[in-house]
Amino acid sequence: MNYEELMLRAITKAEKYKYTAKPNPVVGAILIKDKEIISEGYHVKYGQNHAEINAIIDAHEQKNKKFKDFSELTLICTLEPCSHIGKTGSCAQAIAKSGIKKAVIGSIDPNPKVSGKGIQILKENNIHVDVGIHQDLVAKQNKFFFHRHINDKPYITVKIASSLDGKSHYKNHERVYITSEAARSDVQILRAEYDAILTGTNTLLNDNPRMNARVNFDVNQPEKILMSTSLIIDNDKSKMPFFEDKKVTHFQDNNIDHVIPIMLENDKCSVLVEAGPKLANAFLKTEHVDELIIYKSQKKLGENGVSWFMEDNAVENYGFKLESSCKIGSDLKEIYTR
């Protein structure tokens, strides 16, 4: 296998851990001697060993069997090894200490704490470094992570479920599922991709949602963000499943511009907004939202329904364009971006 094939292998196998590594990027690492794979490592879970460390640990088991010294090995790594000490040690320093003398890296890390610094450490330790193989695929795989560090803001998606006639719910708040079971299952997987889910007062009081990712695979559950100035919420927290299974950040402030910097301080690379028409539109009117996802049902709510938007061309007027659409059960899933 050549370097491009090995990098593609590392990218593909790393994808398995995108739900458990977040908010960290998914990373894959392979150690080879000549063209033979000696070991592989992946960043399996947030807070645990990074991919390069796991590959080095695994390689130690092969030492004196498939190779004599780490200087014989080449490291293939999808993302630049970290240079700083966070929840784990510096991967760049560990690579240098191992004795590896060549590294092939997919992409430079966009995080200012790392960007270029990991490569510098390798070079200072006489490690030959090549960069840029499948860089576009690495960036695409870690879309949220790259966006957060390049744009200095989290990637924000507004998700809504709409009737065919553009309604959110009945005026009397009668509980009714607008979309199909297949669409609701797809939403659970969507939630699993994000670092946090944000909602507001009306959704919490009227729907009493749990708002976690109920999926059949391992996931680092998204944290929850509540934007609400209501005292009723504080009084009823013990009765609400929303507050049961994950830390909730409660912003008693309805100014979205005030909330974004705090999201960054809390290392949020991505936020999914699941709220009613008032808060959803408040977000969509800002430049902070990067994506709008509409699950569109075949049902109609008629005159007794509450509209998502006040005007027919609201989505286009907010600056969004349809990027893709597909059938989910009996419903249509539309993805809009700016």
N, C-alpha and C positions, 0 to 999 in steps of 0.2 A: 504493500500500500504506500502511495506517495503522501506528501504532507497535506495536500488538499483533501484526499480521501480520509486521512486520519482526523483532520480537523472536523470534517463533516460527521464522522463517527462520534467524536466528542460532543459536538453540538446536539446531535440527534439523541444520544443517550442521556445528556444532561436535562433534556426537556421533561423527563419523567419526574423531576424534582421541583418543577416550577411552583407547585402549590405548597411545598413545605420549606423551600429556601427563602421565600419572600419575607421581608422586603429586600433581602439581599438578591443579587443577580444569580441566575443559574450558571454554573461553570463546570466544564469538563476538562480533565487533564489525562494525558496518556504518556507513558514513558516507553521509549522504544530503543532497541539496540539494532543498528542497521535498519532493517525493515520489519523486524519482529517485535510485536507488542510484549513488553515485559510486565506492565501493570497499568491499571486504570483507576482514576479516582474522580468522585463527583461531590459537589456541595449538596449534601442530602437534606440537611435541616438547618434552619436559622439558629445560630449560636453554637453549632458544632463545627468540626474540622472543615476547612475549605478543600476544594478539589485537589489542589497540588499536594497538600499534606497527606491526604488519603492515598494518592498515587505513590508517594515516597514510602509511606508505611507499608503498602502492599509490595513494593519493589524489594524491600528489605528481606521479605520471605523468599525472594528468588535469587538473592545474592549468593554467589559461589555455585549456583546451579546454572543460571542462564547468562550471568555476567560476573566479573570479578570486582569491578570498581564503578562507582556512579559516574565517573568521568567518561565512561563508554556510552552513556545514555543521552538521548535527546528528549527534551520535554516538549510536548504538544499541549498548549493550553488555550482555551477559547478566549479568555479575558486576562488582561495584564495582572500579574500577581500583586496582591496588596502590599503596601510598604509600611503601613501604620499598624499599631496594635489596638484592636478594638476588643470584641468578645473573644477573639482568638489572636495568636501572635502574627508577626509579619511573615507572609508566605515567601516574599522575595528573599528575606534573610535566611529562611529555612532551605530554600532552593540552593542558595549560595553555599550554605554550610554543608549540604549533602555532597557537593563535589560535582554536580551536573555542570557540563561545559557548553551546552547548546540549548537554546529555547526558541520555539516557534510559537508566536502568539497571534491569536485571531484579531483582537482589537485592543487598543489602548482604553483603559478605564476612564470614563468621563468624570468620575468623582474627583473633585479638586484635591482631596486628601491623598489621592493615589496617582492621578494622571501624569504619566511619564516617570514618576518617582520610583515605581517598582522596577521598570526597565533600567533606570539609572543604577539602582543597586546591583542588578544582575551584571551590567556592563563593568561596573567598578570592581566586580569580583571575577573579571576575565571570562564572563559567559557570553558567547556569541548569540545575538538576538536578531531574529527576523520577525517582522510585524506586518499584519495586513491580509492574512489568508482568511477568506470568507468573513471579512469584517462586517459586511452588510447583513449577513445572517445572524451574527452575534448581536448586533444592534437591534435587529428585528425581534429576536428571541427575548431580549431584555428591554422591550419597548418602554415600559414604565420607568425602569431604573435609569435608562439613558435620558429620557425626557425630563425626569426630575432634576438631574445634574446639569444638563445642557441648558434648560430653561429656568432653572431655579424655582420650580413650582411643581406640585404633584400633577400627575395626569388625572384629569377629572372627567368622569363619564356620568351623564344623566340617563337613567333608565326609566321608561314609563311603560305601562300597559294600557292600551287604548282600545275602545270599542271601534267598530267600523265607522261610526259617525263621530269619532274624535272625542268621546267622553271618557272621563276618569272613573266616576262612581255616581250612584244615585244621590239626589239631593237630600233624601231622608236618611242617607248613610246605611241603607239596607246592605248587608253583607252579601256579595255575589262575586263569583269568580268570572272575570271578563275573558281571560285567556284559557286555553286548554291545559290539560295536565302536562302535556309534552313541553309546552312553553314554560310552565312553572318549574319543571325539572331543569330546563335549560338555564333558567335564572339562578338556580342553585349553583351550577357550575360556573356561571358568570361571577357570582359573589366570591367563589373560591379563588378567583384570580386577583382580587383586590386586597390592598392592605387595610382598608377601612370602608365602612358603609355609613353614610350620613343621611339622617332623616330629620323631620320637624315635628312640632306639637300635634298638628291635626292627624297626621298618619299614625302617630303613636296612640292617641286617644281613640280614634275611630276604628283602627284595624288591630290594635294591640299585637303587633308582629314580634316575632323572635329575631328576625333579620340576621340569621347566621347562615352558613353554607351547609346545607343538609345533603351531603354527598356520600358515596360509598367508597371513597378513597381518602388517604391521609391528607390533611390540610392544616396549615397554620391559619386558624380562623381569623377573619378580618376583625379588627377592633371596630368599635361603634362610636359614632359621633352624633350627638344630639344638639341641634340648634333650637333653643326654646327659652323664652323668658317667662313661661307659664309656671306659676306656683303649684298648680294642680299636679304637674308631673312630679314634683318633689314629694308631694303628699301620697302619691299612688305608686311609687317605685317598687314597693314590695309585692305588688300585685301584677307587675308587668314582666313577662318573660324576656323582654328586650334587655333588662338589667341583670339577668341571671348568670349567663355563662361566659362573659368576657368583659374586660374593662371598658367602661363607657366614659368618653370625654364629653362633658356637658358645657356647651358654650351658651351662656346667658347673654347672648349678643347676636342680633340678626344682621350685623354688617359683615357680608361675605369677605370683604377686603381685610377685615381684622382676623378672620379665621384662617386664611391661607398661610400666613407666616407661622402660625402655631402648628399647623399640619407639618410644615417643613422641619420645625424644631423637634417634632416627635417622629422624624424619619419616615414619614408617609410618602411613598413614591406614587401611590395610586389611591383614588377615592371614588367610590360608586355612590352617587346620589339617588336615593329611592325616597321620594317625597311626593306630596300632593301638588296640584297645579300652582299654588301660590309660591312655594319655595322652589319648585323645579324651574318655573319661569324666571324667578329672581336670579338663579344661577345662569340660566341660558342667556339672559340679557348681558351678562358680563363676558369678558374675554378669557375668563379662567377655564371655561369648559372646552374640552378638546373633542368630545365625542357624545353623540346622542343615540341611544338605542331605543327603538319603539317596537314593542311586541303588539302587533295589530290583530285584533280578533275579528271574526266574521259576524259577531253579535252587534246589535244596535241597542242603545239605551234610550234613544228618543228624547223628548222634551223634558223628561224627568231626570236626565243625566246632566252632570256638571262637565263643561268643556275643558279640555286641557289647555287650549289656546283661545285667545280672544279674537283672533283673525285667521282667515284661511291660509295665508302664506307666512304664518309666524316662523316656521322652521327656516324657511329661506331668508326671511327678513333678519333672523338672528345670525345669518351668515353660514348656515350649514348646507352641505350638499350630500346627496345620497351616494354612498360609497358602495354598498352592497345590500342585497336582500335575499332571503331564502325562506323556504317553508319550514315551520316547526309545528308538527302536527297539523291542525287545521288553521293555524295562525301564520302570519307573515312577520318575520324578524327583519327590521330595517336598521341599517347602521349608517349614521350621518357623521361626517367630520368637517372641520373647517379647513 
